[in-house]
Amino acid sequence: MPRVPGKVERAARQLLDAAGVTKPPVPVEKLVAAEGIRLAFDSIGGQDVSGMLYRRGAVTVMVVNQDHHRHRQRFTIAHELGHHRLHDADAYLDGTATLRFRDGTSAAGTDREEREANSFGAALLMPADWVRDNFMSLVTARRGVDEDTAVARLAHQFDVSEQAMRFRLVNLGLIDPT
């Protein structure tokens, strides 16, 4: 029985639908541009900071760590889009601007807004119905495809890391956690 999508899944789907994105891989940089956000890649915070979202009035700038792997950059962009779509500003610079970082706190998933942004990122890059359909097609059409091979093929198709795809498949109840 399919699960009813929650707020975060619906928000990600609305962004995809508005942009006319119907298949993987999701063009996250185009979604950022469609949202009117300026996107920049730079060396920020060493390996500890993946990205940040800066808002001041009508101006929004997203900076992504250029030193990270492309898959991590894609997830960071999707994560920051989640903050942009789901959350009001929470940190203020000079009382009028906001700044959000994707760092160790985000990865740990201890903050509600960070968990939501992580979930949004996963739902945006790997929409539940697309993952389910492609997973079922893969495992039924190619008997003998083991779990690791299925994860690798789906990760390639969705242009995400195998770790991210495995996590999404577990969260969707398609594979057991290992």
Backbone torsions as a table, in degrees:
resi	resn	phi	psi	omega
1	MET	NA	122.8	-178.3
2	PRO	-65.4	141.1	176.4
3	ARG	-76.3	146.8	173.7
4	VAL	-76.8	125.1	-177.0
5	PRO	-65.3	142.5	178.0
6	GLY	-83.1	-177.1	-177.6
7	LYS	-54.8	-44.2	-175.6
8	VAL	-69.3	-44.8	178.2
9	GLU	-61.2	-41.4	179.3
10	ARG	-64.5	-41.3	-179.8
11	ALA	-63.2	-40.8	178.2
12	ALA	-65.4	-43.1	179.9
13	ARG	-64.0	-38.9	178.6
14	GLN	-61.0	-40.3	178.5
15	LEU	-65.5	-43.9	178.2
16	LEU	-62.3	-46.6	-179.1
17	ASP	-62.3	-42.9	-179.7
18	ALA	-62.1	-32.6	-179.2
19	ALA	-89.4	-5.6	-179.8
20	GLY	72.9	24.8	178.9
21	VAL	-84.8	122.6	-173.7
22	THR	-123.8	-2.3	-179.3
23	LYS	-156.1	158.7	178.8
24	PRO	-78.5	159.1	-3.9
25	PRO	-81.0	147.8	-178.8
26	VAL	-73.1	128.3	179.5
27	PRO	-81.4	78.3	-172.2
28	VAL	-60.2	-35.3	-179.8
29	GLU	-65.2	-35.1	176.7
30	LYS	-69.2	-35.3	177.6
31	LEU	-65.4	-39.4	177.7
32	VAL	-60.8	-46.9	179.7
33	ALA	-62.4	-40.9	179.8
34	ALA	-64.7	-27.0	177.9
35	GLU	-82.9	-2.9	179.8
36	GLY	78.1	21.8	-179.6
37	ILE	-96.9	135.6	173.3
38	ARG	-82.0	131.5	-177.8
39	LEU	-113.6	130.9	177.9
40	ALA	-135.3	149.7	175.0
41	PHE	-114.6	131.3	-177.6
42	ASP	-156.1	162.6	173.3
43	SER	-80.6	110.7	-178.8
44	ILE	-130.8	128.4	171.8
45	GLY	62.1	25.3	-179.2
46	GLY	60.8	-138.8	178.6
47	GLN	-88.0	-9.1	-174.3
48	ASP	-78.0	-26.9	-177.8
49	VAL	-112.8	123.9	179.9
50	SER	-87.7	-34.8	-178.1
51	GLY	-176.2	176.0	177.2
52	MET	-152.7	155.8	177.8
53	LEU	-122.6	123.2	-178.4
54	TYR	-114.5	127.4	177.5
55	ARG	-125.3	134.0	174.2
56	ARG	-148.2	108.3	-176.9
57	GLY	60.2	-127.5	-178.5
58	ALA	-85.3	-2.8	-176.8
59	VAL	-97.0	127.7	174.5
60	THR	-129.2	129.8	179.6
61	VAL	-126.1	133.4	175.5
62	MET	-113.4	128.0	176.9
63	VAL	-117.2	130.0	-177.6
64	VAL	-118.7	139.0	-178.2
65	ASN	-65.0	113.8	-178.5
66	GLN	-70.3	-15.1	-177.6
67	ASP	-86.7	-5.9	179.9
68	HIS	-87.8	159.7	177.3
69	HIS	-60.2	149.1	-178.9
70	ARG	-54.5	-39.8	179.2
71	HIS	-64.0	-40.8	178.2
72	ARG	-66.9	-38.1	177.2
73	GLN	-61.7	-43.4	178.9
74	ARG	-61.4	-42.0	179.3
75	PHE	-67.6	-39.7	178.2
76	THR	-60.2	-44.6	177.9
77	ILE	-59.5	-46.5	179.9
78	ALA	-63.9	-40.3	177.6
79	HIS	-60.4	-48.5	-179.3
80	GLU	-66.8	-33.9	173.5
81	LEU	-61.7	-34.9	176.2
82	GLY	-61.1	-46.2	176.1
83	HIS	-59.8	-44.1	-178.2
84	HIS	-59.7	-43.4	-176.6
85	ARG	-80.2	-33.8	-168.6
86	LEU	-103.1	-26.3	-166.8
87	HIS	-123.8	141.0	168.4
88	ASP	-73.9	164.1	179.1
89	ALA	-64.5	145.3	179.3
90	ASP	-126.5	-12.8	178.7
91	ALA	-123.2	133.8	-174.1
92	TYR	-118.1	137.1	172.1
93	LEU	-110.4	125.2	-179.2
94	ASP	52.2	22.2	175.0
95	GLY	82.0	-9.1	-176.4
96	THR	-126.4	-13.4	-177.4
97	ALA	-118.2	156.6	178.2
98	THR	-124.4	153.0	-178.9
99	LEU	-142.4	128.9	176.7
100	ARG	-124.3	138.8	176.7
101	PHE	-114.3	144.6	167.0
102	ARG	-101.0	110.0	-176.1
103	ASP	-140.1	-157.2	-178.7
104	GLY	-58.1	-33.9	177.9
105	THR	-62.7	-39.8	179.1
106	SER	-63.5	-46.7	-177.8
107	ALA	-65.4	-34.4	-178.7
108	ALA	-70.1	-24.5	177.7
109	GLY	67.0	32.7	-178.0
110	THR	-90.3	-20.1	-179.0
111	ASP	-99.8	136.1	-177.0
112	ARG	-56.6	-46.7	-178.7
113	GLU	-66.0	-34.1	177.4
114	GLU	-68.8	-39.8	176.6
115	ARG	-62.8	-42.4	178.4
116	GLU	-63.4	-42.8	179.1
117	ALA	-64.8	-38.6	176.2
118	ASN	-63.8	-44.1	178.8
119	SER	-64.0	-40.1	177.3
120	PHE	-61.5	-45.8	179.2
121	GLY	-56.7	-45.4	178.9
122	ALA	-65.1	-43.9	-178.7
123	ALA	-67.1	-32.1	179.8
124	LEU	-73.6	-46.6	-177.8
125	LEU	-77.3	-29.4	-175.3
126	MET	-135.5	70.0	-178.9
127	PRO	-54.1	137.5	-173.0
128	ALA	-52.9	-48.4	-177.0
129	ASP	-67.5	-36.3	177.4
130	TRP	-64.6	-44.6	-179.2
131	VAL	-63.6	-47.5	179.8
132	ARG	-57.8	-51.0	-177.6
133	ASP	-60.2	-46.3	-178.3
134	ASN	-68.8	-37.4	178.0
135	PHE	-64.6	-48.8	-178.8
136	MET	-63.8	-40.5	177.8
137	SER	-61.5	-41.9	-178.5
138	LEU	-67.1	-46.8	-175.3
139	VAL	-77.4	-26.4	178.5
140	THR	-86.8	-34.1	-178.1
141	ALA	-77.3	-27.7	-175.6
142	ARG	-123.6	80.4	179.2
143	ARG	-57.2	140.3	179.9
144	GLY	92.4	-2.1	176.1
145	VAL	-74.9	119.0	-179.3
146	ASP	-80.3	169.6	-175.5
147	GLU	-59.6	-43.9	-178.5
148	ASP	-62.7	-39.8	178.8
149	THR	-67.1	-41.4	178.5
150	ALA	-62.0	-44.5	179.1
151	VAL	-61.1	-45.6	-178.4
152	ALA	-62.9	-42.9	-179.7
153	ARG	-66.3	-42.2	178.9
154	LEU	-66.7	-40.9	178.6
155	ALA	-58.9	-43.4	178.7
156	HIS	-63.8	-45.5	-178.5
157	GLN	-61.7	-40.0	-177.7
158	PHE	-90.9	-3.9	-179.9
159	ASP	57.6	51.0	176.1
160	VAL	-131.6	169.3	177.4
161	SER	-72.2	156.6	176.0
162	GLU	-62.6	-35.4	178.6
163	GLN	-62.5	-44.7	179.3
164	ALA	-64.1	-41.8	-179.9
165	MET	-66.5	-42.2	178.9
166	ARG	-61.0	-44.0	179.1
167	PHE	-60.8	-43.4	179.9
168	ARG	-64.7	-43.3	179.1
169	LEU	-62.5	-39.3	176.4
170	VAL	-63.8	-47.7	-178.5
171	ASN	-63.8	-28.2	177.8
172	LEU	-86.8	-1.5	178.2
173	GLY	75.0	20.4	-178.7
174	LEU	-89.2	-26.4	174.0
175	ILE	-135.8	160.0	178.1
176	ASP	-84.5	147.3	174.9
177	PRO	-65.1	144.3	179.6
178	THR	-106.6	NA	NA
